[in-house]
Amino acid sequence: MSQQINLFNPIFLQQKKIFSTRTMAQALGVLVLDVVAMGLYGNARVASLQKEADAGAAQLQQRQARLTAVNAEFPPRQKDPALAAAVVEAERQLGALREVSGVLQGGGLGNTRGYAEYFRARARQHVDGLWLTGLT
């Protein structure tokens, strides 16, 4: 009987390196290029936004100057005290008219249906010595 000895050890095989120095350097290079590209894009975007902000500030100054000129050309109106007094007087008269209307509508002043009943009552009475007894 013969005995077989296995002299093969898998550790001694040449292993494939997934993250070799070359692969890591390439990944680092791509990463650096991406960061530089993003920085350049950010700077370009900031520059364009700064131009827009400057244009907006210039337009704001122009509009403020125009507003100042218009305010100087057309000053705001002053309140007329006579007009305010007229408004107060008109409100007072309106209140008085509403009060009178309320009294008339409520019937507190007297008979609001007319005086016909008073005249009929007078017509039914007989006064001695009165020679006028009817009207036609």
C-alpha positions as YAML, in Angstrom:
chain: A
units: angstrom
residues:
- id: 1
  name: MET
  ca: [0.00, 0.00, 0.00]
- id: 2
  name: SER
  ca: [1.19, 3.33, -0.88]
- id: 3
  name: GLN
  ca: [0.34, 6.50, 0.80]
- id: 4
  name: GLN
  ca: [-0.24, 9.69, -1.15]
- id: 5
  name: ILE
  ca: [0.90, 12.98, 0.21]
- id: 6
  name: ASN
  ca: [-0.72, 16.17, -0.99]
- id: 7
  name: LEU
  ca: [1.93, 18.85, -1.37]
- id: 8
  name: PHE
  ca: [-0.46, 21.41, -2.82]
- id: 9
  name: ASN
  ca: [-1.28, 24.32, -0.53]
- id: 10
  name: PRO
  ca: [-3.79, 26.92, -1.88]
- id: 11
  name: ILE
  ca: [-2.09, 29.69, 0.07]
- id: 12
  name: PHE
  ca: [0.86, 29.54, -2.27]
- id: 13
  name: LEU
  ca: [-1.26, 30.17, -5.36]
- id: 14
  name: GLN
  ca: [-0.98, 33.62, -6.82]
- id: 15
  name: GLN
  ca: [-4.06, 35.43, -5.58]
- id: 16
  name: LYS
  ca: [-5.95, 37.98, -7.60]
- id: 17
  name: LYS
  ca: [-5.92, 41.29, -5.78]
- id: 18
  name: ILE
  ca: [-9.20, 43.14, -6.07]
- id: 19
  name: PHE
  ca: [-7.96, 46.36, -4.55]
- id: 20
  name: SER
  ca: [-4.54, 46.65, -5.97]
- id: 21
  name: THR
  ca: [-2.47, 49.79, -5.75]
- id: 22
  name: ARG
  ca: [-3.17, 50.60, -9.35]
- id: 23
  name: THR
  ca: [-6.97, 50.24, -8.93]
- id: 24
  name: MET
  ca: [-6.92, 52.38, -5.79]
- id: 25
  name: ALA
  ca: [-4.88, 55.07, -7.56]
- id: 26
  name: GLN
  ca: [-7.37, 55.08, -10.45]
- id: 27
  name: ALA
  ca: [-10.32, 55.40, -8.07]
- id: 28
  name: LEU
  ca: [-8.58, 58.21, -6.23]
- id: 29
  name: GLY
  ca: [-7.88, 59.97, -9.52]
- id: 30
  name: VAL
  ca: [-11.55, 59.71, -10.58]
- id: 31
  name: LEU
  ca: [-12.61, 60.99, -7.18]
- id: 32
  name: VAL
  ca: [-10.24, 63.97, -7.37]
- id: 33
  name: LEU
  ca: [-11.45, 64.77, -10.90]
- id: 34
  name: ASP
  ca: [-15.07, 64.65, -9.72]
- id: 35
  name: VAL
  ca: [-14.34, 66.99, -6.81]
- id: 36
  name: VAL
  ca: [-12.50, 69.42, -9.09]
- id: 37
  name: ALA
  ca: [-15.34, 69.32, -11.64]
- id: 38
  name: MET
  ca: [-17.92, 69.95, -8.93]
- id: 39
  name: GLY
  ca: [-15.85, 72.85, -7.60]
- id: 40
  name: LEU
  ca: [-15.59, 74.40, -11.06]
- id: 41
  name: TYR
  ca: [-19.32, 73.99, -11.65]
- id: 42
  name: GLY
  ca: [-20.06, 75.51, -8.22]
- id: 43
  name: ASN
  ca: [-17.82, 78.50, -8.94]
- id: 44
  name: ALA
  ca: [-19.50, 79.07, -12.31]
- id: 45
  name: ARG
  ca: [-22.95, 78.85, -10.74]
- id: 46
  name: VAL
  ca: [-21.98, 81.23, -7.93]
- id: 47
  name: ALA
  ca: [-20.62, 83.70, -10.48]
- id: 48
  name: SER
  ca: [-23.86, 83.63, -12.49]
- id: 49
  name: LEU
  ca: [-25.95, 84.02, -9.35]
- id: 50
  name: GLN
  ca: [-23.76, 86.92, -8.24]
- id: 51
  name: LYS
  ca: [-24.38, 88.63, -11.59]
- id: 52
  name: GLU
  ca: [-28.13, 88.16, -11.14]
- id: 53
  name: ALA
  ca: [-27.92, 89.53, -7.59]
- id: 54
  name: ASP
  ca: [-25.97, 92.57, -8.79]
- id: 55
  name: ALA
  ca: [-28.53, 93.20, -11.54]
- id: 56
  name: GLY
  ca: [-31.34, 92.89, -8.97]
- id: 57
  name: ALA
  ca: [-29.59, 95.34, -6.63]
- id: 58
  name: ALA
  ca: [-29.16, 97.84, -9.47]
- id: 59
  name: GLN
  ca: [-32.82, 97.50, -10.42]
- id: 60
  name: LEU
  ca: [-33.81, 97.96, -6.77]
- id: 61
  name: GLN
  ca: [-31.79, 101.17, -6.56]
- id: 62
  name: GLN
  ca: [-33.44, 102.48, -9.74]
- id: 63
  name: ARG
  ca: [-36.91, 101.71, -8.45]
- id: 64
  name: GLN
  ca: [-36.17, 103.29, -5.07]
- id: 65
  name: ALA
  ca: [-34.91, 106.42, -6.82]
- id: 66
  name: ARG
  ca: [-38.09, 106.48, -8.93]
- id: 67
  name: LEU
  ca: [-40.22, 106.04, -5.81]
- id: 68
  name: THR
  ca: [-38.44, 108.92, -4.11]
- id: 69
  name: ALA
  ca: [-38.96, 111.11, -7.18]
- id: 70
  name: VAL
  ca: [-42.65, 110.23, -7.40]
- id: 71
  name: ASN
  ca: [-43.15, 110.89, -3.68]
- id: 72
  name: ALA
  ca: [-41.49, 114.28, -4.09]
- id: 73
  name: GLU
  ca: [-43.55, 115.08, -7.19]
- id: 74
  name: PHE
  ca: [-46.87, 113.93, -5.74]
- id: 75
  name: PRO
  ca: [-46.91, 114.50, -1.97]
- id: 76
  name: PRO
  ca: [-49.53, 112.60, 0.01]
- id: 77
  name: ARG
  ca: [-52.79, 114.42, 0.63]
- id: 78
  name: GLN
  ca: [-53.37, 116.06, 3.97]
- id: 79
  name: LYS
  ca: [-56.56, 115.28, 5.84]
- id: 80
  name: ASP
  ca: [-59.09, 118.09, 5.63]
- id: 81
  name: PRO
  ca: [-60.54, 118.89, 9.09]
- id: 82
  name: ALA
  ca: [-63.67, 120.41, 7.50]
- id: 83
  name: LEU
  ca: [-64.32, 117.13, 5.70]
- id: 84
  name: ALA
  ca: [-63.90, 115.17, 8.92]
- id: 85
  name: ALA
  ca: [-66.33, 117.54, 10.67]
- id: 86
  name: ALA
  ca: [-68.83, 117.11, 7.81]
- id: 87
  name: VAL
  ca: [-68.60, 113.32, 8.17]
- id: 88
  name: VAL
  ca: [-69.23, 113.56, 11.92]
- id: 89
  name: GLU
  ca: [-72.23, 115.85, 11.33]
- id: 90
  name: ALA
  ca: [-73.66, 113.52, 8.67]
- id: 91
  name: GLU
  ca: [-73.31, 110.55, 11.03]
- id: 92
  name: ARG
  ca: [-75.07, 112.52, 13.77]
- id: 93
  name: GLN
  ca: [-77.95, 113.38, 11.43]
- id: 94
  name: LEU
  ca: [-78.18, 109.78, 10.28]
- id: 95
  name: GLY
  ca: [-78.44, 108.64, 13.90]
- id: 96
  name: ALA
  ca: [-81.19, 111.18, 14.58]
- id: 97
  name: LEU
  ca: [-83.12, 110.10, 11.48]
- id: 98
  name: ARG
  ca: [-82.84, 106.46, 12.47]
- id: 99
  name: GLU
  ca: [-84.12, 107.29, 15.94]
- id: 100
  name: VAL
  ca: [-87.12, 109.17, 14.49]
- id: 101
  name: SER
  ca: [-87.78, 106.29, 12.08]
- id: 102
  name: GLY
  ca: [-87.71, 103.84, 14.97]
- id: 103
  name: VAL
  ca: [-90.21, 105.92, 16.96]
- id: 104
  name: LEU
  ca: [-92.54, 106.16, 13.95]
- id: 105
  name: GLN
  ca: [-92.29, 102.45, 13.18]
- id: 106
  name: GLY
  ca: [-92.81, 101.46, 16.82]
- id: 107
  name: GLY
  ca: [-96.03, 103.44, 17.23]
- id: 108
  name: GLY
  ca: [-94.88, 105.13, 20.42]
- id: 109
  name: LEU
  ca: [-95.91, 108.54, 19.10]
- id: 110
  name: GLY
  ca: [-99.61, 107.74, 18.88]
- id: 111
  name: ASN
  ca: [-102.01, 106.29, 16.37]
- id: 112
  name: THR
  ca: [-100.23, 105.56, 13.12]
- id: 113
  name: ARG
  ca: [-103.33, 104.30, 11.29]
- id: 114
  name: GLY
  ca: [-104.86, 107.75, 10.91]
- id: 115
  name: TYR
  ca: [-107.53, 109.88, 12.58]
- id: 116
  name: ALA
  ca: [-110.66, 108.30, 11.07]
- id: 117
  name: GLU
  ca: [-111.66, 106.55, 14.31]
- id: 118
  name: TYR
  ca: [-111.48, 109.82, 16.24]
- id: 119
  name: PHE
  ca: [-113.76, 111.51, 13.72]
- id: 120
  name: ARG
  ca: [-116.25, 108.62, 13.79]
- id: 121
  name: ALA
  ca: [-116.39, 108.82, 17.56]
- id: 122
  name: ARG
  ca: [-117.06, 112.56, 17.32]
- id: 123
  name: ALA
  ca: [-119.78, 111.92, 14.76]
- id: 124
  name: ARG
  ca: [-121.60, 109.56, 17.13]
- id: 125
  name: GLN
  ca: [-121.70, 112.14, 19.91]
- id: 126
  name: HIS
  ca: [-124.58, 114.58, 20.24]
- id: 127
  name: VAL
  ca: [-123.77, 118.00, 21.60]
- id: 128
  name: ASP
  ca: [-126.67, 120.21, 22.76]
- id: 129
  name: GLY
  ca: [-126.89, 123.53, 21.03]
- id: 130
  name: LEU
  ca: [-124.92, 122.43, 18.00]
- id: 131
  name: TRP
  ca: [-126.86, 123.18, 14.87]
- id: 132
  name: LEU
  ca: [-124.34, 121.57, 12.43]
- id: 133
  name: THR
  ca: [-125.09, 117.85, 12.28]
- id: 134
  name: GLY
  ca: [-123.34, 116.63, 9.15]
- id: 135
  name: LEU
  ca: [-120.89, 117.34, 6.35]
- id: 136
  name: THR
  ca: [-121.22, 116.31, 2.78]
...
